[in-house]
Amino acid sequence: MPASPFTASNPLDDPEFVSGLRPVPSGIGDAPVAWPATDVSGVGPGGMPVRVDLGTAVRPVLLVFLSTNCDGCELFWQGLRDDPLAGADVAVVTKGPAIVSPDEVAGRAAGITVPIVMTDTAWVDFRVTSYPFLVLVEPHTRRILGESVGFGWSDAAALIDAGVGR
């Protein structure tokens, strides 16, 4: 059988390709998202209850949906440690402790000062099907200002800038 002229490669392994990727926002624009954002409740990695109460937030809230076993998520865990975001309050949301190991979440969250909420409910409420995923919420109206997959930590800042600058 002759060799194929086509080779299978993963474009995400090409730094030039990845550096040109930008998130695809689905909530930023003239049309409002149809459902209101809900508070996020669950437990922290240590098992204590954690709640992100949108009604008490002063600034927009960026919910960062992450996993502990995703290469792309590592950029976000590191960004949360090294480069706090301006312009929004941030909370990390992982799946609940029946799905994700609290010890693994605690290890990833070491040095991070934002709330870490382990909950399955928020993933359903915000219709999150993959990670890393970002949702920016205007707290008083509970309006979703923007949502996007994230390819890098700079995408979180870009989503805040786009959503807050509306």
GIJO-V231252 format. One record per residue. N is the residue number from 1. RES is the residue in one letter. PSI is psi as a letter, one per 40 degrees, with the letter a starting at -180 (none if undefined). D_LAST is the distance of its C-alpha to the last C-alpha in Angstrom with 2 decimals. Layout:
n->N res->RES psi->PSI d_last->D_LAST
n->N res->RES psi->PSI d_last->D_LAST
This chain:
n->1 res->M psi->h d_last->57.63
n->2 res->P psi->i d_last->55.97
n->3 res->A psi->i d_last->52.97
n->4 res->S psi->i d_last->49.63
n->5 res->P psi->e d_last->47.68
n->6 res->F psi->h d_last->44.51
n->7 res->T psi->i d_last->43.64
n->8 res->A psi->h d_last->41.36
n->9 res->S psi->i d_last->38.86
n->10 res->N psi->h d_last->35.68
n->11 res->P psi->d d_last->32.88
n->12 res->L psi->e d_last->31.16
n->13 res->D psi->e d_last->34.22
n->14 res->D psi->h d_last->33.41
n->15 res->P psi->d d_last->31.35
n->16 res->E psi->d d_last->30.37
n->17 res->F psi->d d_last->29.06
n->18 res->V psi->d d_last->27.12
n->19 res->S psi->d d_last->25.59
n->20 res->G psi->e d_last->24.00
n->21 res->L psi->i d_last->22.45
n->22 res->R psi->i d_last->18.75
n->23 res->P psi->i d_last->17.31
n->24 res->V psi->g d_last->16.73
n->25 res->P psi->h d_last->13.53
n->26 res->S psi->e d_last->14.38
n->27 res->G psi->e d_last->11.74
n->28 res->I psi->h d_last->8.49
n->29 res->G psi->a d_last->8.48
n->30 res->D psi->d d_last->9.46
n->31 res->A psi->h d_last->12.21
n->32 res->P psi->i d_last->12.01
n->33 res->V psi->i d_last->14.37
n->34 res->A psi->d d_last->17.66
n->35 res->W psi->i d_last->18.88
n->36 res->P psi->i d_last->17.96
n->37 res->A psi->i d_last->17.98
n->38 res->T psi->i d_last->21.34
n->39 res->D psi->i d_last->22.68
n->40 res->V psi->h d_last->24.27
n->41 res->S psi->i d_last->27.98
n->42 res->G psi->a d_last->30.74
n->43 res->V psi->i d_last->32.93
n->44 res->G psi->i d_last->32.66
n->45 res->P psi->d d_last->34.91
n->46 res->G psi->e d_last->37.61
n->47 res->G psi->e d_last->37.66
n->48 res->M psi->i d_last->36.26
n->49 res->P psi->i d_last->33.71
n->50 res->V psi->h d_last->30.04
n->51 res->R psi->h d_last->27.23
n->52 res->V psi->h d_last->23.48
n->53 res->D psi->h d_last->22.94
n->54 res->L psi->d d_last->19.30
n->55 res->G psi->d d_last->20.29
n->56 res->T psi->e d_last->21.40
n->57 res->A psi->i d_last->18.51
n->58 res->V psi->d d_last->16.86
n->59 res->R psi->i d_last->13.96
n->60 res->P psi->i d_last->12.10
n->61 res->V psi->h d_last->14.95
n->62 res->L psi->h d_last->15.41
n->63 res->L psi->h d_last->18.44
n->64 res->V psi->h d_last->20.40
n->65 res->F psi->h d_last->23.06
n->66 res->L psi->i d_last->26.05
n->67 res->S psi->i d_last->29.74
n->68 res->T psi->e d_last->32.63
n->69 res->N psi->f d_last->34.23
n->70 res->C psi->h d_last->31.58
n->71 res->D psi->d d_last->31.65
n->72 res->G psi->d d_last->27.91
n->73 res->C psi->d d_last->27.30
n->74 res->E psi->d d_last->29.42
n->75 res->L psi->d d_last->26.79
n->76 res->F psi->d d_last->24.42
n->77 res->W psi->d d_last->27.28
n->78 res->Q psi->d d_last->28.12
n->79 res->G psi->d d_last->24.59
n->80 res->L psi->d d_last->24.39
n->81 res->R psi->d d_last->27.71
n->82 res->D psi->d d_last->27.25
n->83 res->D psi->g d_last->23.65
n->84 res->P psi->i d_last->21.77
n->85 res->L psi->i d_last->18.00
n->86 res->A psi->i d_last->16.20
n->87 res->G psi->e d_last->13.06
n->88 res->A psi->i d_last->14.03
n->89 res->D psi->i d_last->17.30
n->90 res->V psi->i d_last->18.94
n->91 res->A psi->i d_last->21.66
n->92 res->V psi->h d_last->23.79
n->93 res->V psi->h d_last->25.07
n->94 res->T psi->i d_last->28.30
n->95 res->K psi->i d_last->30.67
n->96 res->G psi->i d_last->33.20
n->97 res->P psi->e d_last->36.47
n->98 res->A psi->e d_last->38.49
n->99 res->I psi->d d_last->36.68
n->100 res->V psi->h d_last->35.66
n->101 res->S psi->h d_last->38.09
n->102 res->P psi->d d_last->37.07
n->103 res->D psi->d d_last->39.07
n->104 res->E psi->d d_last->37.07
n->105 res->V psi->d d_last->33.76
n->106 res->A psi->d d_last->35.27
n->107 res->G psi->d d_last->36.33
n->108 res->R psi->d d_last->32.92
n->109 res->A psi->e d_last->31.29
n->110 res->A psi->h d_last->33.80
n->111 res->G psi->e d_last->32.15
n->112 res->I psi->h d_last->28.72
n->113 res->T psi->e d_last->27.71
n->114 res->V psi->i d_last->24.90
n->115 res->P psi->i d_last->26.05
n->116 res->I psi->h d_last->27.64
n->117 res->V psi->h d_last->27.97
n->118 res->M psi->h d_last->30.49
n->119 res->T psi->i d_last->30.03
n->120 res->D psi->d d_last->30.41
n->121 res->T psi->d d_last->28.77
n->122 res->A psi->d d_last->25.17
n->123 res->W psi->d d_last->25.63
n->124 res->V psi->d d_last->26.63
n->125 res->D psi->d d_last->24.10
n->126 res->F psi->e d_last->21.14
n->127 res->R psi->f d_last->23.14
n->128 res->V psi->h d_last->23.40
n->129 res->T psi->e d_last->26.19
n->130 res->S psi->i d_last->26.08
n->131 res->Y psi->i d_last->25.21
n->132 res->P psi->i d_last->23.59
n->133 res->F psi->i d_last->20.59
n->134 res->L psi->h d_last->17.25
n->135 res->V psi->h d_last->15.31
n->136 res->L psi->h d_last->12.29
n->137 res->V psi->h d_last->12.57
n->138 res->E psi->h d_last->11.21
n->139 res->P psi->d d_last->14.80
n->140 res->H psi->d d_last->15.57
n->141 res->T psi->e d_last->14.53
n->142 res->R psi->f d_last->15.32
n->143 res->R psi->h d_last->12.55
n->144 res->I psi->h d_last->12.13
n->145 res->L psi->d d_last->8.59
n->146 res->G psi->i d_last->10.42
n->147 res->E psi->i d_last->14.05
n->148 res->S psi->i d_last->16.17
n->149 res->V psi->i d_last->19.65
n->150 res->G psi->h d_last->20.11
n->151 res->F psi->e d_last->22.49
n->152 res->G psi->i d_last->22.28
n->153 res->W psi->d d_last->20.97
n->154 res->S psi->d d_last->18.66
n->155 res->D psi->d d_last->16.75
n->156 res->A psi->d d_last->15.87
n->157 res->A psi->d d_last->14.41
n->158 res->A psi->d d_last->12.51
n->159 res->L psi->d d_last->11.02
n->160 res->I psi->d d_last->10.06
n->161 res->D psi->d d_last->8.60
n->162 res->A psi->d d_last->6.56
n->163 res->G psi->d d_last->5.65
n->164 res->V psi->d d_last->5.51
n->165 res->G psi->e d_last->3.81
n->166 res->R psi->none d_last->0.00
